[in-house]
Amino acid sequence: MTVYQCPKCSLKKDVANLSIKIIDGKIVCPETLCKCGKEMENIEGDSGMPNIIRNESSIGKGILKRMKRK
Ligand SMILES: [Zn+2]
C-alpha cells in the first residue's frame, strides 16, 4: 500500500495499484491525480516507483541477457 497526499488540499489516498499512461510524452498516473487537478506526492510506502516500471525493467534485463548470449 502506498499513500499519496495532495500538496494543495492535503487529501490523502491509498493507492494499491498504479496504472501508467503516457500523455504528450509524460508519464502520468491517473490514480495519483487529486480531484483539484494537482498531482499527489508519495508520503508513505516502501517505494515511490510504480510496480509496472519495475516489471518493465526486469523484462528489459531479460531481453538484454538474451541479446548478449547471441
Ligand atoms: Zn488536491
N, CA, C, O and the ligand as a Tripos MOL2 file, in Angstrom:
@<TRIPOS>MOLECULE
protein
  281   279    71     0     0
PROTEIN
NO_CHARGES

@<TRIPOS>ATOM
      1 N           0.8390   -1.2010    0.0000 N.3       1 MET1
      2 CA          0.0000    0.0000    0.0000 C.3       1 MET1
      3 C           0.8730    1.2500    0.0000 C.2       1 MET1
      4 O           1.8400    1.3490    0.7550 O.2       1 MET1
      5 N           0.5280    2.1640   -0.8270 N.am      2 THR2
      6 CA          1.2770    3.4120   -0.9260 C.3       2 THR2
      7 C           0.3120    4.5710   -0.7040 C.2       2 THR2
      8 O          -0.7610    4.6200   -1.3060 O.2       2 THR2
      9 N           0.7010    5.5010    0.1630 N.am      3 VAL3
     10 CA         -0.1800    6.6220    0.4770 C.3       3 VAL3
     11 C           0.3090    7.8750   -0.2510 C.2       3 VAL3
     12 O           1.4840    8.2370   -0.2000 O.2       3 VAL3
     13 N          -0.6170    8.5010   -0.9100 N.am      4 TYR4
     14 CA         -0.3270    9.7550   -1.6040 C.3       4 TYR4
     15 C          -1.1250   10.8770   -0.9630 C.2       4 TYR4
     16 O          -2.2490   10.6830   -0.4990 O.2       4 TYR4
     17 N          -0.5100   12.0660   -0.9500 N.am      5 GLN5
     18 CA         -1.2030   13.2240   -0.3820 C.3       5 GLN5
     19 C          -1.0750   14.4060   -1.3290 C.2       5 GLN5
     20 O          -0.0140   14.6700   -1.8950 O.2       5 GLN5
     21 N          -2.1790   15.0980   -1.4800 N.am      6 CYS6
     22 CA         -2.1890   16.2770   -2.3340 C.3       6 CYS6
     23 C          -1.5140   17.4460   -1.6080 C.2       6 CYS6
     24 O          -1.8960   17.7640   -0.4810 O.2       6 CYS6
     25 N          -0.5260   18.0860   -2.2240 N.am      7 PRO7
     26 CA          0.1430   19.2080   -1.5600 C.3       7 PRO7
     27 C          -0.7320   20.4430   -1.4460 C.2       7 PRO7
     28 O          -0.4330   21.3470   -0.6650 O.2       7 PRO7
     29 N          -1.8020   20.4910   -2.2110 N.am      8 LYS8
     30 CA         -2.6560   21.6790   -2.2380 C.3       8 LYS8
     31 C          -3.7880   21.5960   -1.2120 C.2       8 LYS8
     32 O          -3.9820   22.5190   -0.4210 O.2       8 LYS8
     33 N          -4.5430   20.4750   -1.2290 N.am      9 CYS9
     34 CA         -5.6910   20.3900   -0.3140 C.3       9 CYS9
     35 C          -5.5290   19.2970    0.7420 C.2       9 CYS9
     36 O          -6.4750   19.0010    1.4720 O.2       9 CYS9
     37 N          -4.3250   18.6870    0.8320 N.am     10 SER10
     38 CA         -3.9770   17.7210    1.8710 C.3      10 SER10
     39 C          -4.8520   16.4650    1.8830 C.2      10 SER10
     40 O          -4.9000   15.7480    2.8830 O.2      10 SER10
     41 N          -5.5300   16.2060    0.7900 N.am     11 LEU11
     42 CA         -6.3420   14.9990    0.6810 C.3      11 LEU11
     43 C          -5.4310   13.7850    0.5370 C.2      11 LEU11
     44 O          -4.5120   13.7780   -0.2820 O.2      11 LEU11
     45 N          -5.7020   12.7490    1.3500 N.am     12 LYS12
     46 CA         -4.8800   11.5450    1.2930 C.3      12 LYS12
     47 C          -5.5980   10.4400    0.5320 C.2      12 LYS12
     48 O          -6.8260   10.3590    0.5200 O.2      12 LYS12
     49 N          -4.7950    9.5910   -0.1020 N.am     13 LYS13
     50 CA         -5.3810    8.4970   -0.8710 C.3      13 LYS13
     51 C          -4.4560    7.2900   -0.8120 C.2      13 LYS13
     52 O          -3.2490    7.4110   -1.0190 O.2      13 LYS13
     53 N          -5.0280    6.1270   -0.5270 N.am     14 ASP14
     54 CA         -4.2640    4.8770   -0.5660 C.3      14 ASP14
     55 C          -4.3160    4.3310   -1.9860 C.2      14 ASP14
     56 O          -5.3950    4.1230   -2.5410 O.2      14 ASP14
     57 N          -3.1610    4.1040   -2.5610 N.am     15 VAL15
     58 CA         -3.1120    3.5730   -3.9180 C.3      15 VAL15
     59 C          -2.4660    2.1990   -3.8850 C.2      15 VAL15
     60 O          -1.2770    2.0630   -3.5940 O.2      15 VAL15
     61 N          -3.2620    1.1880   -4.1850 N.am     16 ALA16
     62 CA         -2.7550   -0.1860   -4.1640 C.3      16 ALA16
     63 C          -2.0670   -0.5310   -5.4790 C.2      16 ALA16
     64 O          -0.9980   -1.1410   -5.4920 O.2      16 ALA16
     65 N          -2.6760   -0.1430   -6.5560 N.am     17 ASN17
     66 CA         -2.1140   -0.4390   -7.8700 C.3      17 ASN17
     67 C          -2.1510    0.8120   -8.7330 C.2      17 ASN17
     68 O          -3.1920    1.4360   -8.9370 O.2      17 ASN17
     69 N          -0.9780    1.1450   -9.2260 N.am     18 LEU18
     70 CA         -0.8920    2.3160  -10.0860 C.3      18 LEU18
     71 C          -0.9900    1.8770  -11.5350 C.2      18 LEU18
     72 O          -0.4130    0.8660  -11.9350 O.2      18 LEU18
     73 N          -1.7160    2.6390  -12.3010 N.am     19 SER19
     74 CA         -1.6860    2.4240  -13.7390 C.3      19 SER19
     75 C          -0.9530    3.6030  -14.3590 C.2      19 SER19
     76 O          -1.0110    4.7250  -13.8540 O.2      19 SER19
     77 N          -0.2770    3.3360  -15.4410 N.am     20 ILE20
     78 CA          0.5420    4.3840  -16.0480 C.3      20 ILE20
     79 C           0.0570    4.6840  -17.4540 C.2      20 ILE20
     80 O          -0.1840    3.7940  -18.2690 O.2      20 ILE20
     81 N          -0.0720    5.9600  -17.6950 N.am     21 LYS21
     82 CA         -0.4390    6.4020  -19.0320 C.3      21 LYS21
     83 C           0.6140    7.3980  -19.5050 C.2      21 LYS21
     84 O           1.1610    8.1630  -18.7110 O.2      21 LYS21
     85 N           0.8850    7.3810  -20.7700 N.am     22 ILE22
     86 CA          1.8240    8.3640  -21.3080 C.3      22 ILE22
     87 C           1.0380    9.3720  -22.1370 C.2      22 ILE22
     88 O           0.5040    9.0550  -23.2000 O.2      22 ILE22
     89 N           0.9830   10.5950  -21.6180 N.am     23 ILE23
     90 CA          0.2400   11.6690  -22.2680 C.3      23 ILE23
     91 C           1.2370   12.7550  -22.6730 C.2      23 ILE23
     92 O           1.9270   13.3210  -21.8250 O.2      23 ILE23
     93 N           1.3070   13.0400  -23.9680 N.am     24 ASP24
     94 CA          2.2360   14.0380  -24.5150 C.3      24 ASP24
     95 C           3.6820   13.7690  -24.0880 C.2      24 ASP24
     96 O           4.4350   14.6990  -23.7970 O.2      24 ASP24
     97 N           4.0580   12.4930  -24.0540 N.am     25 GLY25
     98 CA          5.4340   12.1240  -23.7190 C.3      25 GLY25
     99 C           5.7500   12.1490  -22.2390 C.2      25 GLY25
    100 O           6.8880   11.8910  -21.8470 O.2      25 GLY25
    101 N           4.7500   12.4590  -21.3980 N.am     26 LYS26
    102 CA          4.9590   12.4770  -19.9480 C.3      26 LYS26
    103 C           4.2820   11.2820  -19.3000 C.2      26 LYS26
    104 O           3.1830   10.8930  -19.6960 O.2      26 LYS26
    105 N           4.9420   10.6980  -18.2970 N.am     27 ILE27
    106 CA          4.3530    9.5710  -17.5850 C.3      27 ILE27
    107 C           3.3580   10.1200  -16.5680 C.2      27 ILE27
    108 O           3.7130   10.9200  -15.7030 O.2      27 ILE27
    109 N           2.1080    9.6790  -16.6850 N.am     28 VAL28
    110 CA          1.0410   10.1520  -15.7980 C.3      28 VAL28
    111 C           0.3930    8.9460  -15.1240 C.2      28 VAL28
    112 O           0.0630    7.9620  -15.7850 O.2      28 VAL28
    113 N           0.2130    9.0280  -13.7980 N.am     29 CYS29
    114 CA         -0.5040    8.0020  -13.0560 C.3      29 CYS29
    115 C          -1.8570    8.5830  -12.6590 C.2      29 CYS29
    116 O          -1.9270    9.3950  -11.7370 O.2      29 CYS29
    117 N          -2.9280    8.1850  -13.3330 N.am     30 PRO30
    118 CA         -4.2430    8.7830  -13.0350 C.3      30 PRO30
    119 C          -4.6580    8.6010  -11.5710 C.2      30 PRO30
    120 O          -5.3870    9.4350  -11.0340 O.2      30 PRO30
    121 N          -4.2090    7.5310  -10.9230 N.am     31 GLU31
    122 CA         -4.5720    7.2630   -9.5280 C.3      31 GLU31
    123 C          -4.0050    8.3080   -8.5700 C.2      31 GLU31
    124 O          -4.5660    8.5250   -7.4960 O.2      31 GLU31
    125 N          -2.9120    8.9500   -8.9370 N.am     32 THR32
    126 CA         -2.2860    9.9170   -8.0310 C.3      32 THR32
    127 C          -2.7140   11.3480   -8.3170 C.2      32 THR32
    128 O          -2.2110   12.2890   -7.7040 O.2      32 THR32
    129 N          -3.6390   11.5070   -9.2450 N.am     33 LEU33
    130 CA         -4.1330   12.8590   -9.5110 C.3      33 LEU33
    131 C          -5.2840   13.1750   -8.5740 C.2      33 LEU33
    132 O          -6.2280   12.3960   -8.4390 O.2      33 LEU33
    133 N          -5.1910   14.3330   -7.9260 N.am     34 CYS34
    134 CA         -6.2390   14.7590   -7.0000 C.3      34 CYS34
    135 C          -7.4350   15.3090   -7.7690 C.2      34 CYS34
    136 O          -7.3490   15.6220   -8.9560 O.2      34 CYS34
    137 N          -8.5530   15.4150   -7.0540 N.am     35 LYS35
    138 CA         -9.7640   15.9880   -7.6560 C.3      35 LYS35
    139 C          -9.5220   17.4200   -8.1180 C.2      35 LYS35
    140 O         -10.1400   17.8870   -9.0750 O.2      35 LYS35
    141 N          -8.6030   18.1220   -7.4190 N.am     36 CYS36
    142 CA         -8.3280   19.5190   -7.7640 C.3      36 CYS36
    143 C          -7.4180   19.6400   -8.9790 C.2      36 CYS36
    144 O          -7.2040   20.7380   -9.4930 O.2      36 CYS36
    145 N          -6.8740   18.4910   -9.4450 N.am     37 GLY37
    146 CA         -6.0330   18.5290  -10.6280 C.3      37 GLY37
    147 C          -4.5430   18.4870  -10.3280 C.2      37 GLY37
    148 O          -3.7310   18.2990  -11.2330 O.2      37 GLY37
    149 N          -4.1800   18.6600   -9.0560 N.am     38 LYS38
    150 CA         -2.7780   18.6000   -8.6380 C.3      38 LYS38
    151 C          -2.3270   17.1450   -8.5530 C.2      38 LYS38
    152 O          -3.1230   16.2540   -8.2550 O.2      38 LYS38
    153 N          -1.0480   16.9170   -8.8190 N.am     39 GLU39
    154 CA         -0.5130   15.5670   -8.6830 C.3      39 GLU39
    155 C          -0.1360   15.3290   -7.2170 C.2      39 GLU39
    156 O           0.5600   16.1370   -6.6020 O.2      39 GLU39
    157 N          -0.6100   14.2040   -6.6710 N.am     40 MET40
    158 CA         -0.3280   13.8970   -5.2730 C.3      40 MET40
    159 C           1.1020   13.4060   -5.1100 C.2      40 MET40
    160 O           1.7000   12.8540   -6.0330 O.2      40 MET40
    161 N           1.6410   13.6240   -3.8980 N.am     41 GLU41
    162 CA          3.0030   13.1910   -3.6120 C.3      41 GLU41
    163 C           2.9810   11.9420   -2.7540 C.2      41 GLU41
    164 O           2.1210   11.7760   -1.8890 O.2      41 GLU41
    165 N           3.9440   11.0650   -3.0090 N.am     42 ASN42
    166 CA          4.0910    9.8330   -2.2340 C.3      42 ASN42
    167 C           4.6010   10.1890   -0.8380 C.2      42 ASN42
    168 O           5.7160   10.6910   -0.6940 O.2      42 ASN42
    169 N           3.7810    9.9300    0.2000 N.am     43 ILE43
    170 CA          4.2040   10.2770    1.5580 C.3      43 ILE43
    171 C           4.4760    9.0370    2.4000 C.2      43 ILE43
    172 O           5.1090    9.1430    3.4510 O.2      43 ILE43
    173 N           4.0250    7.8860    1.9770 N.am     44 GLU44
    174 CA          4.1670    6.6630    2.7670 C.3      44 GLU44
    175 C           4.1830    5.4590    1.8390 C.2      44 GLU44
    176 O           3.5050    5.4480    0.8110 O.2      44 GLU44
    177 N           4.9480    4.4610    2.1980 N.am     45 GLY45
    178 CA          5.0130    3.2700    1.3490 C.3      45 GLY45
    179 C           6.4480    2.8690    1.0970 C.2      45 GLY45
    180 O           7.3630    3.6640    1.3140 O.2      45 GLY45
    181 N           6.6590    1.6410    0.6400 N.am     46 ASP46
    182 CA          8.0230    1.1250    0.5060 C.3      46 ASP46
    183 C           8.7470    1.7080   -0.6990 C.2      46 ASP46
    184 O           9.9770    1.7660   -0.7120 O.2      46 ASP46
    185 N           8.0090    2.1350   -1.6970 N.am     47 SER47
    186 CA          8.6600    2.6700   -2.8870 C.3      47 SER47
    187 C           7.7640    3.6430   -3.6200 C.2      47 SER47
    188 O           6.5470    3.4650   -3.6820 O.2      47 SER47
    189 N           8.3710    4.6620   -4.1670 N.am     48 GLY48
    190 CA          7.6210    5.6050   -4.9710 C.3      48 GLY48
    191 C           7.4940    5.1570   -6.4130 C.2      48 GLY48
    192 O           6.7880    5.7660   -7.2160 O.2      48 GLY48
    193 N           8.2110    4.0540   -6.7280 N.am     49 MET49
    194 CA          8.1880    3.5620   -8.0980 C.3      49 MET49
    195 C           6.9860    2.6450   -8.3080 C.2      49 MET49
    196 O           6.8420    1.6520   -7.5950 O.2      49 MET49
    197 N           6.1490    2.9500   -9.2420 N.am     50 PRO50
    198 CA          5.0120    2.0650   -9.5130 C.3      50 PRO50
    199 C           5.4890    0.6880   -9.9750 C.2      50 PRO50
    200 O           6.5100    0.5600  -10.6500 O.2      50 PRO50
    201 N           4.7270   -0.3360   -9.5960 N.am     51 ASN51
    202 CA          5.1140   -1.7140   -9.9120 C.3      51 ASN51
    203 C           5.3360   -1.9410  -11.3970 C.2      51 ASN51
    204 O           6.2120   -2.7120  -11.7900 O.2      51 ASN51
    205 N           4.5600   -1.2850  -12.2010 N.am     52 ILE52
    206 CA          4.6270   -1.5500  -13.6410 C.3      52 ILE52
    207 C           6.0090   -1.1940  -14.1990 C.2      52 ILE52
    208 O           6.4690   -1.8430  -15.1380 O.2      52 ILE52
    209 N           6.6740   -0.1870  -13.6480 N.am     53 ILE53
    210 CA          8.0060    0.1990  -14.1200 C.3      53 ILE53
    211 C           9.0210   -0.8790  -13.7300 C.2      53 ILE53
    212 O           9.8980   -1.2250  -14.5220 O.2      53 ILE53
    213 N           8.8980   -1.4130  -12.4980 N.am     54 ARG54
    214 CA          9.7880   -2.4890  -12.0570 C.3      54 ARG54
    215 C           9.6460   -3.7010  -12.9710 C.2      54 ARG54
    216 O          10.6350   -4.3210  -13.3620 O.2      54 ARG54
    217 N           8.4000   -4.0290  -13.3050 N.am     55 ASN55
    218 CA          8.1640   -5.1740  -14.1890 C.3      55 ASN55
    219 C           8.7920   -4.9500  -15.5610 C.2      55 ASN55
    220 O           9.4050   -5.8550  -16.1280 O.2      55 ASN55
    221 N           8.6380   -3.7660  -16.0760 N.am     56 GLU56
    222 CA          9.1890   -3.4660  -17.3950 C.3      56 GLU56
    223 C          10.7100   -3.5330  -17.3970 C.2      56 GLU56
    224 O          11.3120   -4.0040  -18.3620 O.2      56 GLU56
    225 N          11.3370   -3.0600  -16.3110 N.am     57 SER57
    226 CA         12.7950   -3.0780  -16.2750 C.3      57 SER57
    227 C          13.3120   -4.5120  -16.1570 C.2      57 SER57
    228 O          14.3610   -4.8300  -16.7160 O.2      57 SER57
    229 N          12.5940   -5.3880  -15.4390 N.am     58 SER58
    230 CA         13.0330   -6.7810  -15.3430 C.3      58 SER58
    231 C          12.8550   -7.4880  -16.6840 C.2      58 SER58
    232 O          13.6560   -8.3520  -17.0380 O.2      58 SER58
    233 N          11.8330   -7.1340  -17.4150 N.am     59 ILE59
    234 CA         11.6500   -7.6840  -18.7620 C.3      59 ILE59
    235 C          12.7900   -7.1900  -19.6570 C.2      59 ILE59
    236 O          13.3320   -7.9500  -20.4590 O.2      59 ILE59
    237 N          13.1400   -5.9320  -19.5130 N.am     60 GLY60
    238 CA         14.2290   -5.3490  -20.2880 C.3      60 GLY60
    239 C          15.5550   -6.0430  -20.0280 C.2      60 GLY60
    240 O          16.3290   -6.2770  -20.9560 O.2      60 GLY60
    241 N          15.8240   -6.3790  -18.7480 N.am     61 LYS61
    242 CA         17.0540   -7.0880  -18.3940 C.3      61 LYS61
    243 C          17.0860   -8.4630  -19.0410 C.2      61 LYS61
    244 O          18.1300   -8.9050  -19.5220 O.2      61 LYS61
    245 N          15.9370   -9.1410  -19.0510 N.am     62 GLY62
    246 CA         15.8530  -10.4590  -19.6690 C.3      62 GLY62
    247 C          16.1540  -10.3990  -21.1550 C.2      62 GLY62
    248 O          16.8120  -11.2840  -21.7030 O.2      62 GLY62
    249 N          15.6750   -9.3590  -21.7970 N.am     63 ILE63
    250 CA         15.9310   -9.1910  -23.2320 C.3      63 ILE63
    251 C          17.4200   -8.9260  -23.4600 C.2      63 ILE63
    252 O          18.0120   -9.4560  -24.4000 O.2      63 ILE63
    253 N          18.0220   -8.1040  -22.5950 N.am     64 LEU64
    254 CA         19.4550   -7.8020  -22.7270 C.3      64 LEU64
    255 C          20.3010   -9.0590  -22.5720 C.2      64 LEU64
    256 O          21.2590   -9.2610  -23.3180 O.2      64 LEU64
    257 N          19.9430   -9.9200  -21.5910 N.am     65 LYS65
    258 CA         20.6800  -11.1750  -21.3770 C.3      65 LYS65
    259 C          20.6260  -12.0430  -22.6230 C.2      65 LYS65
    260 O          21.6310  -12.6180  -23.0390 O.2      65 LYS65
    261 N          19.4350  -12.1320  -23.2150 N.am     66 ARG66
    262 CA         19.2790  -12.9540  -24.4090 C.3      66 ARG66
    263 C          20.1050  -12.3830  -25.5680 C.2      66 ARG66
    264 O          20.6600  -13.1340  -26.3700 O.2      66 ARG66
    265 N          20.1810  -11.0610  -25.6480 N.am     67 MET67
    266 CA         20.9490  -10.4390  -26.7310 C.3      67 MET67
    267 C          22.4430  -10.6930  -26.5720 C.2      67 MET67
    268 O          23.1580  -10.8830  -27.5550 O.2      67 MET67
    269 N          22.9170  -10.6930  -25.3020 N.am     68 LYS68
    270 CA         24.3580  -10.9110  -25.0390 C.3      68 LYS68
    271 C          24.7770  -12.3330  -25.3970 C.2      68 LYS68
    272 O          25.9030  -12.5650  -25.8380 O.2      68 LYS68
    273 N          23.8650  -13.2800  -25.2060 N.am     69 ARG69
    274 CA         24.1810  -14.6860  -25.4790 C.3      69 ARG69
    275 C          24.4390  -14.9240  -26.9710 C.2      69 ARG69
    276 O          25.2110  -15.8060  -27.3480 O.2      69 ARG69
    277 N          23.7880  -14.1330  -27.7970 N.am     70 LYS70
    278 CA         23.9230  -14.3730  -29.2530 C.3      70 LYS70
    279 C          25.2950  -13.9300  -29.7840 C.2      70 LYS70
    280 O          25.5670  -14.0620  -30.9770 O.2      70 LYS70
    281 ZN         -5.9930   18.4280   -4.1950 Zn       71 ZN71
@<TRIPOS>BOND
     1     1     2 1
     2     2     3 1
     3     3     4 2
     4     3     5 am
     5     5     6 1
     6     6     7 1
     7     7     8 2
     8     7     9 am
     9     9    10 1
    10    10    11 1
    11    11    12 2
    12    11    13 am
    13    13    14 1
    14    14    15 1
    15    15    16 2
    16    15    17 am
    17    17    18 1
    18    18    19 1
    19    19    20 2
    20    19    21 am
    21    21    22 1
    22    22    23 1
    23    23    24 2
    24    23    25 am
    25    25    26 1
    26    26    27 1
    27    27    28 2
    28    27    29 am
    29    29    30 1
    30    30    31 1
    31    31    32 2
    32    31    33 am
    33    33    34 1
    34    34    35 1
    35    35    36 2
    36    35    37 am
    37    37    38 1
    38    38    39 1
    39    39    40 2
    40    39    41 am
    41    41    42 1
    42    42    43 1
    43    43    44 2
    44    43    45 am
    45    45    46 1
    46    46    47 1
    47    47    48 2
    48    47    49 am
    49    49    50 1
    50    50    51 1
    51    51    52 2
    52    51    53 am
    53    53    54 1
    54    54    55 1
    55    55    56 2
    56    55    57 am
    57    57    58 1
    58    58    59 1
    59    59    60 2
    60    59    61 am
    61    61    62 1
    62    62    63 1
    63    63    64 2
    64    63    65 am
    65    65    66 1
    66    66    67 1
    67    67    68 2
    68    67    69 am
    69    69    70 1
    70    70    71 1
    71    71    72 2
    72    71    73 am
    73    73    74 1
    74    74    75 1
    75    75    76 2
    76    75    77 am
    77    77    78 1
    78    78    79 1
    79    79    80 2
    80    79    81 am
    81    81    82 1
    82    82    83 1
    83    83    84 2
    84    83    85 am
    85    85    86 1
    86    86    87 1
    87    87    88 2
    88    87    89 am
    89    89    90 1
    90    90    91 1
    91    91    92 2
    92    91    93 am
    93    93    94 1
    94    94    95 1
    95    95    96 2
    96    95    97 am
    97    97    98 1
    98    98    99 1
    99    99   100 2
   100    99   101 am
   101   101   102 1
   102   102   103 1
   103   103   104 2
   104   103   105 am
   105   105   106 1
   106   106   107 1
   107   107   108 2
   108   107   109 am
   109   109   110 1
   110   110   111 1
   111   111   112 2
   112   111   113 am
   113   113   114 1
   114   114   115 1
   115   115   116 2
   116   115   117 am
   117   117   118 1
   118   118   119 1
   119   119   120 2
   120   119   121 am
   121   121   122 1
   122   122   123 1
   123   123   124 2
   124   123   125 am
   125   125   126 1
   126   126   127 1
   127   127   128 2
   128   127   129 am
   129   129   130 1
   130   130   131 1
   131   131   132 2
   132   131   133 am
   133   133   134 1
   134   134   135 1
   135   135   136 2
   136   135   137 am
   137   137   138 1
   138   138   139 1
   139   139   140 2
   140   139   141 am
   141   141   142 1
   142   142   143 1
   143   143   144 2
   144   143   145 am
   145   145   146 1
   146   146   147 1
   147   147   148 2
   148   147   149 am
   149   149   150 1
   150   150   151 1
   151   151   152 2
   152   151   153 am
   153   153   154 1
   154   154   155 1
   155   155   156 2
   156   155   157 am
   157   157   158 1
   158   158   159 1
   159   159   160 2
   160   159   161 am
   161   161   162 1
   162   162   163 1
   163   163   164 2
   164   163   165 am
   165   165   166 1
   166   166   167 1
   167   167   168 2
   168   167   169 am
   169   169   170 1
   170   170   171 1
   171   171   172 2
   172   171   173 am
   173   173   174 1
   174   174   175 1
   175   175   176 2
   176   175   177 am
   177   177   178 1
   178   178   179 1
   179   179   180 2
   180   179   181 am
   181   181   182 1
   182   182   183 1
   183   183   184 2
   184   183   185 am
   185   185   186 1
   186   186   187 1
   187   187   188 2
   188   187   189 am
   189   189   190 1
   190   190   191 1
   191   191   192 2
   192   191   193 am
   193   193   194 1
   194   194   195 1
   195   195   196 2
   196   195   197 am
   197   197   198 1
   198   198   199 1
   199   199   200 2
   200   199   201 am
   201   201   202 1
   202   202   203 1
   203   203   204 2
   204   203   205 am
   205   205   206 1
   206   206   207 1
   207   207   208 2
   208   207   209 am
   209   209   210 1
   210   210   211 1
   211   211   212 2
   212   211   213 am
   213   213   214 1
   214   214   215 1
   215   215   216 2
   216   215   217 am
   217   217   218 1
   218   218   219 1
   219   219   220 2
   220   219   221 am
   221   221   222 1
   222   222   223 1
   223   223   224 2
   224   223   225 am
   225   225   226 1
   226   226   227 1
   227   227   228 2
   228   227   229 am
   229   229   230 1
   230   230   231 1
   231   231   232 2
   232   231   233 am
   233   233   234 1
   234   234   235 1
   235   235   236 2
   236   235   237 am
   237   237   238 1
   238   238   239 1
   239   239   240 2
   240   239   241 am
   241   241   242 1
   242   242   243 1
   243   243   244 2
   244   243   245 am
   245   245   246 1
   246   246   247 1
   247   247   248 2
   248   247   249 am
   249   249   250 1
   250   250   251 1
   251   251   252 2
   252   251   253 am
   253   253   254 1
   254   254   255 1
   255   255   256 2
   256   255   257 am
   257   257   258 1
   258   258   259 1
   259   259   260 2
   260   259   261 am
   261   261   262 1
   262   262   263 1
   263   263   264 2
   264   263   265 am
   265   265   266 1
   266   266   267 1
   267   267   268 2
   268   267   269 am
   269   269   270 1
   270   270   271 1
   271   271   272 2
   272   271   273 am
   273   273   274 1
   274   274   275 1
   275   275   276 2
   276   275   277 am
   277   277   278 1
   278   278   279 1
   279   279   280 2
@<TRIPOS>SUBSTRUCTURE
     1 MET1         2 RESIDUE 1 A MET
     2 THR2         6 RESIDUE 1 A THR
     3 VAL3        10 RESIDUE 1 A VAL
     4 TYR4        14 RESIDUE 1 A TYR
     5 GLN5        18 RESIDUE 1 A GLN
     6 CYS6        22 RESIDUE 1 A CYS
     7 PRO7        26 RESIDUE 1 A PRO
     8 LYS8        30 RESIDUE 1 A LYS
     9 CYS9        34 RESIDUE 1 A CYS
    10 SER10       38 RESIDUE 1 A SER
    11 LEU11       42 RESIDUE 1 A LEU
    12 LYS12       46 RESIDUE 1 A LYS
    13 LYS13       50 RESIDUE 1 A LYS
    14 ASP14       54 RESIDUE 1 A ASP
    15 VAL15       58 RESIDUE 1 A VAL
    16 ALA16       62 RESIDUE 1 A ALA
    17 ASN17       66 RESIDUE 1 A ASN
    18 LEU18       70 RESIDUE 1 A LEU
    19 SER19       74 RESIDUE 1 A SER
    20 ILE20       78 RESIDUE 1 A ILE
    21 LYS21       82 RESIDUE 1 A LYS
    22 ILE22       86 RESIDUE 1 A ILE
    23 ILE23       90 RESIDUE 1 A ILE
    24 ASP24       94 RESIDUE 1 A ASP
    25 GLY25       98 RESIDUE 1 A GLY
    26 LYS26      102 RESIDUE 1 A LYS
    27 ILE27      106 RESIDUE 1 A ILE
    28 VAL28      110 RESIDUE 1 A VAL
    29 CYS29      114 RESIDUE 1 A CYS
    30 PRO30      118 RESIDUE 1 A PRO
    31 GLU31      122 RESIDUE 1 A GLU
    32 THR32      126 RESIDUE 1 A THR
    33 LEU33      130 RESIDUE 1 A LEU
    34 CYS34      134 RESIDUE 1 A CYS
    35 LYS35      138 RESIDUE 1 A LYS
    36 CYS36      142 RESIDUE 1 A CYS
    37 GLY37      146 RESIDUE 1 A GLY
    38 LYS38      150 RESIDUE 1 A LYS
    39 GLU39      154 RESIDUE 1 A GLU
    40 MET40      158 RESIDUE 1 A MET
    41 GLU41      162 RESIDUE 1 A GLU
    42 ASN42      166 RESIDUE 1 A ASN
    43 ILE43      170 RESIDUE 1 A ILE
    44 GLU44      174 RESIDUE 1 A GLU
    45 GLY45      178 RESIDUE 1 A GLY
    46 ASP46      182 RESIDUE 1 A ASP
    47 SER47      186 RESIDUE 1 A SER
    48 GLY48      190 RESIDUE 1 A GLY
    49 MET49      194 RESIDUE 1 A MET
    50 PRO50      198 RESIDUE 1 A PRO
    51 ASN51      202 RESIDUE 1 A ASN
    52 ILE52      206 RESIDUE 1 A ILE
    53 ILE53      210 RESIDUE 1 A ILE
    54 ARG54      214 RESIDUE 1 A ARG
    55 ASN55      218 RESIDUE 1 A ASN
    56 GLU56      222 RESIDUE 1 A GLU
    57 SER57      226 RESIDUE 1 A SER
    58 SER58      230 RESIDUE 1 A SER
    59 ILE59      234 RESIDUE 1 A ILE
    60 GLY60      238 RESIDUE 1 A GLY
    61 LYS61      242 RESIDUE 1 A LYS
    62 GLY62      246 RESIDUE 1 A GLY
    63 ILE63      250 RESIDUE 1 A ILE
    64 LEU64      254 RESIDUE 1 A LEU
    65 LYS65      258 RESIDUE 1 A LYS
    66 ARG66      262 RESIDUE 1 A ARG
    67 MET67      266 RESIDUE 1 A MET
    68 LYS68      270 RESIDUE 1 A LYS
    69 ARG69      274 RESIDUE 1 A ARG
    70 LYS70      278 RESIDUE 1 A LYS
    71 ZN71       281 GROUP 0 **** ****
